[in-house]
Amino acid sequence: MVASLYGVDQEAKSIWVYLEVDGDSLAGVSLELIAKGREVCDQLGWELAGLLLGHGVSDLAAEGYAHGLDEIWLGDDPLLEHFTIEAYSMAAYQAIMTAKPSVFWLGATPDGRDLAGRLAVRLRTGLNADCTNLYMNAEEGRLVCEVSGFGGGVLALIEMAEHRPQMATVRPGVYSPGSPDRNRSGVLIPLEVNLTEDLIDTRLIERSIGEQVDLTGVPVLVAGGRGVDGDFEMLARLAELLGGDIGATRPPVDEGHIERERQIGQTGVITRPKVAICCGISGAFHFVVGIEKADLVVAINSDPGAPIFDYADYCIVADVHEILPGLITALSREREVTFG
Ligand SMILES: Cc1cc2nc3c(=O)[nH]c(=O)nc-3n(C[C@H](O)[C@H](O)[C@H](O)COP(=O)(O)OP(=O)(O)OC[C@H]3O[C@@H](n4cnc5c(N)ncnc54)[C@H](O)[C@@H]3O)c2cc1C
């Protein structure tokens, strides 16, 4: 096996989190990973650091400290203004080879996944992608990554014995971001990044962002499965009345009834709403992982033996096409009475 560029004997006892920039703030998944990292570092007595790359982004450091970082390594360069895999992987590589952290976590976003893969190859280390949980084996100082495989039938626990850094990606929504403490502060460490334009093959011609659907923080999720027969308008009306949004299982997405960004579950979005209302959904494991962090689950299914009822707090055995119109009418009336 090829050795990584540095090993256990050279590692710094620290966890690093890649701080992805989303507009004017840090991406939600980065804050979630900071919260998890803080918990682990407090147990181990390790340092928690963030890697922030960009141009003119130093103001975001305060947000990182408030959420729990001890220090931020900042690579600021005009060539880092927009994400390009060549510039970002080179800057991240330089930073990691300078500090040699034991652990490096990234959000499993399009950019995070891109960066993680390129970097792992360059550092000659391993990468655990799309982990469903992370914790440390304190005795060995090893990261334990929980990864589901074989369509959810197997839960693998993966540790890296010798390769460093121990890299992992985690999808948005797996952890809670916690509350910021605006009195916390940290140390900003500027990085010397040696980038030149000829390193970068990617040319940004136009940047266009489509309508963004983010179900990770939605308070009420109304999810529909094959049993709603593609009637997502009905579900959208209910979601609107409850101040929420709609999601779906994979079959309606595959059949083109709803956008792929709204797929909930193992290969979709992991949500943690206050209430999840599951309509015409059987309750396959692949779907359930996307709602199991909800505070309350309501399931409506015409089959009393549907597995979704094993996860639900409230179980309604009924035809969705009969029960939902009545519920929508009742809620609309209540709203009229309340708001006139
Ligand atoms: C590797 C892999 C990854 C996957 N990832 C995902 C994922 O991320 N998300 C996901 O959702 N799936 C995923 N799947 C698919 C998953 O295994 C299930 O097939 C899928 O979740 C089933 O969707 P469903 O519950 O809508 O459909 P079905 O299993 O067909 O269930 C439909 C339910 O609707 C009920 N019903 C029918 N008519 C009515 C009615 N009129 N009123 C009330 N109830 C009614 C039925 O009783 C039934 O329980 C994945 C599969 C694989 C192999």
The ligand as a Tripos MOL2 file, in Angstrom:
@<TRIPOS>MOLECULE
LIG
   53    58     1     0     0
SMALL
NO_CHARGES

@<TRIPOS>ATOM
      1 C1        -29.1240    2.3550   -3.3510 C.3       1 LIG1
      2 C2        -30.5190    2.8540   -3.2180 C.ar      1 LIG1
      3 C3        -30.7180    4.1470   -2.7870 C.ar      1 LIG1
      4 C4        -32.0170    4.6360   -2.6240 C.ar      1 LIG1
      5 N1        -32.1940    5.9150   -2.1890 N.ar      1 LIG1
      6 C5        -33.4350    6.3570   -1.9440 C.ar      1 LIG1
      7 C6        -33.6500    7.6540   -1.3850 C.ar      1 LIG1
      8 O1        -32.7260    8.4510   -1.1560 O.2       1 LIG1
      9 N2        -34.9310    8.0280   -1.1230 N.ar      1 LIG1
     10 C7        -36.0020    7.2050   -1.3510 C.ar      1 LIG1
     11 O2        -37.1380    7.5920   -1.0650 O.2       1 LIG1
     12 N3        -35.8150    5.9860   -1.8940 N.ar      1 LIG1
     13 C8        -34.5720    5.5470   -2.1900 C.ar      1 LIG1
     14 N4        -34.4190    4.3030   -2.7220 N.ar      1 LIG1
     15 C9        -35.6150    3.5310   -3.0710 C.3       1 LIG1
     16 C10       -36.2400    2.8870   -1.8430 C.3       1 LIG1
     17 O3        -35.6120    1.6420   -1.5960 O.3       1 LIG1
     18 C11       -37.7560    2.6280   -2.0130 C.3       1 LIG1
     19 O4        -37.9710    1.8860   -3.2000 O.3       1 LIG1
     20 C12       -38.5940    3.9180   -2.0930 C.3       1 LIG1
     21 O5        -38.3090    4.7380   -0.9720 O.3       1 LIG1
     22 C13       -40.0720    3.5680   -2.0940 C.3       1 LIG1
     23 O6        -40.8210    4.7340   -2.3140 O.3       1 LIG1
     24 P1        -42.3560    4.7990   -1.9270 P.3       1 LIG1
     25 O7        -42.5030    4.5420   -0.4740 O.co2     1 LIG1
     26 O8        -42.8590    6.0900   -2.4620 O.co2     1 LIG1
     27 O9        -43.0010    3.6720   -2.8400 O.3       1 LIG1
     28 P2        -43.5940    2.2580   -2.4600 P.3       1 LIG1
     29 O10       -42.6070    1.4500   -1.7130 O.co2     1 LIG1
     30 O11       -44.1650    1.7210   -3.6970 O.co2     1 LIG1
     31 O12       -44.7740    2.5890   -1.4280 O.3       1 LIG1
     32 C14       -45.9500    3.2620   -1.7690 C.3       1 LIG1
     33 C15       -46.8330    3.2610   -0.4980 C.3       1 LIG1
     34 O13       -47.9810    4.0250   -0.7710 O.3       1 LIG1
     35 C16       -49.0790    3.4020   -0.1480 C.3       1 LIG1
     36 N5        -50.2630    3.8460   -0.8720 N.ar      1 LIG1
     37 C17       -50.6470    3.5450   -2.1440 C.ar      1 LIG1
     38 N6        -51.7590    4.2150   -2.4790 N.ar      1 LIG1
     39 C18       -52.1000    4.9460   -1.3810 C.ar      1 LIG1
     40 C19       -53.1440    5.8510   -1.1050 C.ar      1 LIG1
     41 N7        -54.0680    6.1550   -2.0480 N.pl3     1 LIG1
     42 N8        -53.2110    6.4080    0.1210 N.ar      1 LIG1
     43 C20       -52.2810    6.1140    1.0720 C.ar      1 LIG1
     44 N9        -51.2600    5.2710    0.8480 N.ar      1 LIG1
     45 C21       -51.1610    4.6970   -0.3590 C.ar      1 LIG1
     46 C22       -48.8020    1.9050   -0.2810 C.3       1 LIG1
     47 O14       -49.5090    1.1760    0.7110 O.3       1 LIG1
     48 C23       -47.3080    1.8590   -0.1050 C.3       1 LIG1
     49 O15       -46.9620    1.6200    1.2650 O.3       1 LIG1
     50 C24       -33.1320    3.8050   -2.9110 C.ar      1 LIG1
     51 C25       -32.9110    2.4980   -3.3400 C.ar      1 LIG1
     52 C26       -31.6260    2.0280   -3.4990 C.ar      1 LIG1
     53 C27       -31.4190    0.6260   -3.9430 C.3       1 LIG1
@<TRIPOS>BOND
     1     1     2 1
     2     2     3 ar
     3     2    52 ar
     4     3     4 ar
     5     4     5 ar
     6     4    50 ar
     7     5     6 ar
     8     6     7 ar
     9     6    13 1
    10     7     8 2
    11     7     9 ar
    12     9    10 ar
    13    10    11 2
    14    10    12 ar
    15    12    13 ar
    16    13    14 ar
    17    14    15 1
    18    14    50 ar
    19    15    16 1
    20    16    17 1
    21    16    18 1
    22    18    19 1
    23    18    20 1
    24    20    21 1
    25    20    22 1
    26    22    23 1
    27    23    24 1
    28    24    25 2
    29    24    26 1
    30    24    27 1
    31    27    28 1
    32    28    29 2
    33    28    30 1
    34    28    31 1
    35    31    32 1
    36    32    33 1
    37    33    34 1
    38    33    48 1
    39    34    35 1
    40    35    36 1
    41    35    46 1
    42    36    37 ar
    43    36    45 ar
    44    37    38 ar
    45    38    39 ar
    46    39    40 ar
    47    39    45 ar
    48    40    41 1
    49    40    42 ar
    50    42    43 ar
    51    43    44 ar
    52    44    45 ar
    53    46    47 1
    54    46    48 1
    55    48    49 1
    56    50    51 ar
    57    51    52 ar
    58    52    53 1
@<TRIPOS>SUBSTRUCTURE
     1 LIG1         1 GROUP 0 **** ****
